[in-house]
Amino acid sequence: VDFNSGKLDKQLVSQFAGISPLFAKEVIHKAEIANRVTLPKSFIKLVDRVKNGEIEPTIIKGEKREVLYYIPLEHVAGERKTFSSLSELLDAFYFGKAERDRVKQLAGDLEKFLKNEIEKNETKINRLEVDLEEAENSAIYQLYGELLTAYLYMVEKGMEEITVENYYEYNKPITIPLNPNKTPAENAQWYFNKYQKGKHAIVAVNEQIEKTQEDLLYLESVLQQIETAAPKDIEEIKEELAEQGYIKKRPTKRNRKQQSLAPVLEQYESTDGTIILVGKNNKQNDYLTMKLAKKEEIWLHTKDIPGSHVVIRSTDPTEQTILEAAMLAAYFSKARSSSSVPVDYTKIKYVRKPSGAKPGFVIYDHQQTIYVTPDIELVSKLKVK
C-alpha cells in the first residue's frame, strides 16, 4: 500500500482478492489515523474475525439504502438490527421483497394517483378552513345591521361610514362602513343578509370539511394498504376504488362465480398455535370483521392510524398471542417503521360499521390498548406458508 498517494480503501480493494469496498472502509475507519502501524493491525483484526467465525450478521437501515453485512459496520450510519445467523438475516431482508417489487410494478400509477388525490384533499381542507374563518367572522355584520337600525335617523344616503355608540360594549364608539349608493335602510338590510349568508356558510363549510377529512382518511388508508399489499390484493383495491368512483371501472373477464368468491385472507399462527387472520385491503377488512369473524373473537387495529383489521380466531387468547397479533396489526399499518405503536383490541361484538361509511371504516368500544414495535423477523416466522 502506498501511503503517500491516498485513497487507501481503494488500494486495499485493488491489492487484495476478496476485499470489498465496505470491508476496506471499515478497516480505514477502525485504524482511526491510518498509517503503516495502525492500518495492518486494523486489517488483520477484521480478517481474523472472519477466520474465527466471530460474526454478528447485521442489517443497517440508512436514509437511502439498507446495508447487509457480517458485522455491524461502524462507518455506516443508520439503525442496526443483528441476527443470530446470516441465513436469518437474509430471510428477514428478502421476506416479501419479491412481492413488494411486483406490487410496485402493478400499482405504481395507482400509488401516484392516490398521492395526488391526498394532496388535493389537503389543499381543499386548507382552503375550506379559510372560508370557515371568514364565515365565523360574519357575526360582526349582524352587529352592524342592528346598530344601523337603531341609529337609522343619523344615517344619510351618500355617507361612506358612520361612527355610533355600541351599546353592547358600554357605548364604545364603533365605525361602520357604508355604501354611499344605498339608502340607510338598504345598508342595514345588506349587513343582515351578509350575516345570514355567513351563518349558513358555517354549516355548509363544516360539512364539506368533515366530508373532505373522511375522504382524506380513506385515501390514506388505501395508500397504506398498497404499501403492505401482495400482488393478489392490488386488483381488489382497484375494484374498490372504481366502486367508490375514484377511478374508472375496467371491463374484466371474471365471471359471476369468480366475483362472488370470498376474499382470500393472509393467515398467521401464533407461537401457541392460534390462528390469526389479517385483512390486506378494505374489501378483506370488511369481509373479515363484518362477516367471517365470530362475536366473541378478538379484533385488533392500530389506534388512530390507518392499518389492517386483524382477528384472533379465539375467544380467550393468551397474552402472548394478543401481543403477536398486535405486532401484526402494527406491521400492516402506516406505523410499520415506528416504535411503541398503540394497538387497540376488543371483541368483534363491540365493532360496528356506521351506515353509509366507506369500505374498511368501523367504530368500536370496550377496547384495551397495547404498545408494540413491529418486527419483520417475527412476522416472517408467524406467517403460514
C-alpha positions as CSV (number, residue, x, y, z in Angstrom):
1,V,0.0,0.0,0.0
2,D,1.3,3.4,-1.0
3,F,0.6,5.7,2.0
4,N,1.5,8.8,0.1
5,S,-1.0,8.5,-2.8
6,G,-4.2,8.5,-0.6
7,K,-7.4,6.6,-1.3
8,L,-6.3,3.8,1.0
9,D,-9.6,2.0,0.9
10,K,-9.5,1.7,-2.9
11,Q,-5.9,0.5,-2.7
12,L,-6.9,-2.3,-0.4
13,V,-9.7,-3.4,-2.7
14,S,-7.3,-3.5,-5.7
15,Q,-4.4,-5.2,-3.9
16,F,-6.3,-8.0,-2.1
17,A,-8.6,-10.6,-3.6
18,G,-12.0,-10.9,-1.8
19,I,-11.8,-7.5,-0.1
20,S,-15.0,-5.4,-0.7
21,P,-15.2,-1.6,-0.6
22,L,-17.3,-1.9,2.6
23,F,-14.6,-4.0,4.3
24,A,-11.9,-1.7,3.2
25,K,-13.7,1.4,4.5
26,E,-14.3,-0.3,7.8
27,V,-10.5,-1.1,8.0
28,I,-9.7,2.6,7.5
29,H,-12.4,3.7,10.0
30,K,-11.1,1.3,12.7
31,A,-7.5,2.4,12.1
32,E,-8.6,5.9,13.0
33,I,-5.4,7.6,11.9
34,A,-4.3,5.2,9.1
35,N,-0.5,4.7,8.8
36,R,2.0,1.9,8.5
37,V,1.4,0.8,12.1
38,T,-2.4,1.2,12.6
39,L,-3.6,0.0,9.2
40,P,-2.1,-3.5,9.2
41,K,-3.4,-4.1,12.7
42,S,-6.9,-3.0,11.8
43,F,-6.9,-5.1,8.6
44,I,-5.7,-8.3,10.3
45,K,-8.1,-7.9,13.2
46,L,-11.1,-7.8,10.8
47,V,-9.8,-10.7,8.7
48,D,-9.3,-12.7,11.9
49,R,-13.0,-12.2,12.8
50,V,-13.9,-13.9,9.6
51,K,-11.4,-16.8,10.1
52,N,-12.7,-17.4,13.7
53,G,-16.3,-17.1,12.7
54,E,-16.9,-14.1,15.1
55,I,-19.8,-12.7,13.2
56,E,-22.8,-10.5,14.0
57,P,-25.0,-10.5,10.9
58,T,-26.5,-7.0,10.7
59,I,-28.9,-5.0,8.6
60,I,-28.2,-1.3,8.8
61,K,-31.1,0.9,7.7
62,G,-29.7,4.2,6.4
63,E,-31.6,7.1,4.9
64,K,-31.2,6.0,1.3
65,R,-30.4,2.2,1.5
66,E,-30.1,-0.9,3.6
67,V,-26.7,-2.5,4.1
68,L,-26.3,-6.2,4.9
69,Y,-23.0,-7.3,6.5
70,Y,-21.4,-10.0,8.7
71,I,-20.6,-7.4,11.4
72,P,-22.3,-4.1,12.4
73,L,-20.1,-1.7,10.4
74,E,-19.2,1.3,12.5
75,H,-18.5,3.6,9.5
76,V,-22.1,3.2,8.1
77,A,-24.7,5.4,9.8
78,G,-28.2,4.0,10.4
79,E,-30.4,1.9,12.6
80,R,-28.9,-1.6,13.3
81,K,-30.6,-4.9,13.7
82,T,-28.5,-8.0,14.4
83,F,-29.3,-11.7,13.7
84,S,-28.1,-15.0,15.0
85,S,-27.0,-16.2,11.6
86,L,-26.5,-15.0,8.0
87,S,-29.5,-17.2,7.0
88,E,-31.8,-15.4,9.4
89,L,-30.5,-12.0,8.1
90,L,-31.2,-13.0,4.5
91,D,-34.6,-14.4,5.4
92,A,-35.6,-11.1,7.1
93,F,-34.2,-9.0,4.3
94,Y,-35.8,-10.9,1.4
95,F,-39.1,-11.7,3.2
96,G,-41.7,-10.3,0.8
97,K,-39.1,-8.4,-1.2
98,A,-40.0,-10.0,-4.5
99,E,-43.7,-9.4,-3.7
100,R,-43.0,-5.7,-2.9
101,D,-41.1,-5.3,-6.2
102,R,-44.0,-6.9,-8.1
103,V,-46.5,-4.6,-6.2
104,K,-44.5,-1.6,-7.3
105,Q,-44.8,-2.7,-10.9
106,L,-48.5,-3.3,-10.6
107,A,-49.5,-0.3,-8.5
108,G,-47.0,2.4,-9.5
109,D,-49.6,4.5,-11.3
110,L,-52.2,3.8,-8.7
111,E,-49.9,5.0,-5.9
112,K,-49.2,8.2,-7.8
113,F,-52.9,8.8,-8.3
114,L,-53.6,8.3,-4.6
115,K,-50.8,10.7,-3.5
116,N,-52.1,13.3,-5.9
117,E,-55.7,12.9,-4.6
118,I,-54.4,13.1,-1.0
119,E,-52.5,16.4,-1.8
120,K,-55.7,17.8,-3.5
121,N,-57.8,17.0,-0.4
122,E,-55.2,18.5,1.9
123,T,-55.3,21.7,-0.2
124,K,-59.1,21.7,-0.2
125,I,-59.2,21.4,3.6
126,N,-56.8,24.4,3.9
127,R,-59.0,26.4,1.6
128,L,-62.2,25.5,3.4
129,E,-60.7,26.4,6.8
130,V,-60.0,29.9,5.4
131,D,-63.6,30.1,4.2
132,L,-64.8,28.9,7.6
133,E,-62.8,31.6,9.4
134,E,-64.4,34.2,7.1
135,A,-67.8,32.8,7.8
136,E,-67.3,32.8,11.5
137,N,-66.4,36.5,11.3
138,S,-69.8,37.2,9.9
139,A,-71.2,37.9,13.4
140,I,-69.8,41.5,13.0
141,Y,-72.3,42.0,10.2
142,Q,-75.2,41.3,12.5
143,L,-73.9,43.9,14.9
144,Y,-73.5,46.4,12.1
145,G,-77.1,45.8,10.9
146,E,-78.6,46.1,14.4
147,L,-76.6,49.3,15.2
148,L,-77.6,50.9,11.8
149,T,-81.2,50.0,12.5
150,A,-81.0,51.6,16.0
151,Y,-79.3,54.8,14.7
152,L,-81.1,54.9,11.3
153,Y,-82.1,58.6,12.0
154,M,-78.4,59.5,12.0
155,V,-77.5,57.9,8.6
156,E,-77.9,59.7,5.3
157,K,-77.6,58.4,1.8
158,G,-74.2,59.2,0.3
159,M,-72.2,58.6,3.6
160,E,-69.3,56.2,3.3
161,E,-69.1,55.5,7.0
162,I,-70.7,56.4,10.3
163,T,-69.4,56.2,13.9
164,V,-72.0,55.3,16.6
165,E,-72.1,54.1,20.1
166,N,-72.0,50.3,20.5
167,Y,-74.5,49.7,23.4
168,Y,-73.3,46.1,23.5
169,E,-69.9,47.3,24.8
170,Y,-70.6,50.1,27.2
171,N,-71.3,52.6,24.4
172,K,-67.8,52.3,23.0
173,P,-67.6,54.1,19.6
174,I,-67.6,51.9,16.5
175,T,-67.2,52.9,12.9
176,I,-69.4,51.1,10.3
177,P,-68.5,51.2,6.6
178,L,-71.5,52.3,4.3
179,N,-72.3,52.0,0.6
180,P,-73.0,55.6,-0.4
181,N,-75.3,54.4,-3.2
182,K,-77.6,52.7,-0.8
183,T,-80.2,54.2,1.5
184,P,-79.7,53.8,5.3
185,A,-82.3,51.0,5.4
186,E,-80.7,49.2,2.4
187,N,-77.3,49.4,4.1
188,A,-78.7,47.8,7.3
189,Q,-80.5,45.1,5.3
190,W,-77.3,44.4,3.3
191,Y,-75.5,43.7,6.5
192,F,-78.3,41.4,7.8
193,N,-78.2,39.5,4.5
194,K,-74.5,39.1,4.7
195,Y,-74.7,37.8,8.2
196,Q,-77.4,35.2,7.2
197,K,-75.2,34.0,4.3
198,G,-72.2,33.7,6.7
199,K,-74.3,31.8,9.2
200,H,-75.5,29.3,6.6
201,A,-72.0,29.1,5.2
202,I,-70.6,27.9,8.6
203,V,-72.9,24.8,8.5
204,A,-72.1,24.1,4.8
205,V,-68.3,24.6,5.1
206,N,-68.2,22.5,8.3
207,E,-70.0,19.7,6.4
208,Q,-67.5,20.0,3.5
209,I,-64.6,19.9,5.9
210,E,-65.9,16.8,7.6
211,K,-66.6,15.1,4.2
212,T,-63.1,16.0,2.9
213,Q,-61.4,14.7,6.1
214,E,-63.3,11.4,5.7
215,D,-62.1,11.2,2.0
216,L,-58.6,12.0,3.1
217,L,-58.6,9.4,5.8
218,Y,-59.9,6.8,3.3
219,L,-57.3,7.6,0.7
220,E,-54.5,7.5,3.2
221,S,-55.8,4.1,4.3
222,V,-55.8,2.8,0.7
223,L,-52.3,4.1,0.1
224,Q,-51.1,2.4,3.2
225,Q,-52.7,-0.9,2.0
226,I,-50.8,-0.7,-1.2
227,E,-47.5,-0.4,0.7
228,T,-48.2,-3.7,2.5
229,A,-50.2,-5.4,-0.3
230,A,-49.4,-8.6,-2.1
231,P,-49.8,-8.7,-5.9
232,K,-53.2,-10.5,-5.5
233,D,-54.5,-7.7,-3.3
234,I,-54.0,-4.9,-5.9
235,E,-56.9,-6.0,-8.2
236,E,-59.3,-5.8,-5.2
237,I,-58.0,-2.4,-4.3
238,K,-58.6,-1.2,-7.9
239,E,-62.1,-2.7,-7.9
240,E,-62.9,-0.9,-4.6
241,L,-61.6,2.5,-5.9
242,A,-63.8,2.0,-9.0
243,E,-66.8,1.2,-6.9
244,Q,-66.2,4.4,-4.9
245,G,-65.9,6.5,-8.1
246,Y,-62.3,7.4,-7.8
247,I,-61.2,5.6,-11.0
248,K,-63.0,4.2,-14.0
249,K,-64.3,0.7,-13.9
250,R,-62.4,-1.6,-16.3
251,P,-64.2,-4.4,-18.1
252,T,-62.9,-7.7,-16.7
253,K,-63.2,-11.3,-17.9
254,R,-64.1,-12.5,-14.4
255,N,-67.4,-14.4,-14.4
256,R,-70.1,-14.2,-11.7
257,K,-68.8,-17.2,-9.8
258,Q,-65.3,-15.6,-9.5
259,Q,-66.8,-12.3,-8.4
260,S,-68.9,-13.9,-5.7
261,L,-65.9,-15.7,-4.1
262,A,-64.9,-14.5,-0.7
263,P,-61.6,-12.6,-0.4
264,V,-58.6,-14.7,0.4
265,L,-57.1,-13.6,3.8
266,E,-53.5,-13.9,4.9
267,Q,-53.1,-16.4,7.7
268,Y,-50.6,-16.4,10.6
269,E,-50.1,-18.7,13.5
270,S,-49.1,-17.5,17.0
271,T,-46.4,-19.4,18.9
272,D,-49.1,-21.3,20.8
273,G,-50.8,-22.4,17.6
274,T,-53.7,-19.9,17.5
275,I,-54.8,-18.8,14.0
276,I,-54.6,-15.0,13.3
277,L,-56.2,-13.5,10.2
278,V,-55.1,-10.2,8.5
279,G,-57.1,-8.1,6.0
280,K,-54.8,-6.5,3.5
281,N,-57.3,-4.1,1.9
282,N,-60.7,-2.7,2.7
283,K,-62.6,-5.5,0.9
284,Q,-60.8,-8.0,3.0
285,N,-61.2,-5.9,6.2
286,D,-64.9,-5.6,5.8
287,Y,-65.3,-9.3,5.0
288,L,-63.1,-10.4,7.9
289,T,-64.7,-8.1,10.5
290,M,-68.3,-7.9,9.5
291,K,-68.9,-11.5,8.0
292,L,-66.2,-14.1,8.9
293,A,-65.2,-13.3,12.5
294,K,-67.4,-14.6,15.4
295,K,-68.8,-12.2,18.0
296,E,-66.6,-13.4,20.8
297,E,-63.3,-13.4,18.8
298,I,-60.7,-10.7,19.3
299,W,-60.3,-7.9,16.9
300,L,-57.2,-5.6,16.7
301,H,-56.4,-2.3,14.9
302,T,-53.8,0.4,15.3
303,K,-55.1,3.2,17.4
304,D,-56.0,6.3,15.2
305,I,-53.6,5.0,12.5
306,P,-54.6,3.6,9.0
307,G,-53.9,-0.2,9.0
308,S,-55.2,-3.7,8.6
309,H,-58.0,-5.4,10.5
310,V,-56.6,-8.3,12.5
311,V,-58.7,-11.1,14.1
312,I,-57.5,-13.8,16.6
313,R,-59.6,-16.9,16.0
314,S,-60.0,-17.4,19.7
315,T,-62.4,-16.2,22.4
316,D,-59.8,-16.3,25.1
317,P,-56.3,-15.9,23.6
318,T,-53.1,-15.9,25.7
319,E,-51.3,-12.6,26.4
320,Q,-48.5,-13.8,24.0
321,T,-51.0,-14.4,21.2
322,I,-52.5,-10.9,21.7
323,L,-49.0,-9.4,21.7
324,E,-48.1,-11.2,18.5
325,A,-51.4,-10.2,16.8
326,A,-50.8,-6.6,17.9
327,M,-47.4,-6.9,16.3
328,L,-49.1,-7.9,13.0
329,A,-51.6,-5.0,13.3
330,A,-48.7,-2.6,13.8
331,Y,-46.6,-4.1,11.0
332,F,-49.5,-3.9,8.5
333,S,-50.2,-0.3,9.2
334,K,-48.9,3.2,8.4
335,A,-46.7,3.0,11.5
336,R,-44.8,-0.1,10.4
337,S,-41.5,1.7,10.7
338,S,-42.3,3.3,14.1
339,S,-41.7,2.0,17.6
340,S,-44.1,1.7,20.5
341,V,-47.1,1.7,18.2
342,P,-50.5,1.8,20.0
343,V,-52.8,-1.1,19.0
344,D,-56.4,-1.3,20.3
345,Y,-58.1,-4.7,20.8
346,T,-61.7,-5.7,21.7
347,K,-64.3,-8.3,20.9
348,I,-65.9,-8.4,17.5
349,K,-69.3,-7.8,19.0
350,Y,-68.1,-4.3,20.0
351,V,-67.1,-3.4,16.5
352,R,-69.7,-1.9,14.1
353,K,-69.9,-0.2,10.8
354,P,-71.8,3.1,10.7
355,S,-74.5,3.4,8.0
356,G,-73.0,4.8,4.8
357,A,-69.4,4.5,6.0
358,K,-66.6,4.0,3.5
359,P,-65.1,0.5,3.0
360,G,-63.0,-0.6,5.9
361,F,-64.2,2.1,8.3
362,V,-65.6,0.9,11.6
363,I,-66.1,2.2,15.1
364,Y,-65.6,0.2,18.3
365,D,-65.6,0.4,22.1
366,H,-64.7,-1.6,25.2
367,Q,-61.2,-1.6,23.8
368,Q,-57.8,-2.1,25.6
369,T,-54.6,-0.7,24.2
370,I,-51.2,-2.4,23.9
371,Y,-47.9,-0.9,22.7
372,V,-45.7,-2.9,20.3
373,T,-42.8,-2.3,18.0
374,P,-43.2,-4.0,14.6
375,D,-40.7,-6.8,14.0
376,I,-40.4,-8.1,10.4
377,E,-38.5,-11.2,11.7
378,L,-41.4,-12.2,13.9
379,V,-43.9,-11.5,11.1
380,S,-42.0,-13.8,8.8
381,K,-41.9,-16.6,11.4
382,L,-45.6,-16.4,12.1
383,K,-46.8,-16.5,8.5
384,V,-48.4,-19.7,7.4
385,K,-46.6,-20.7,4.3
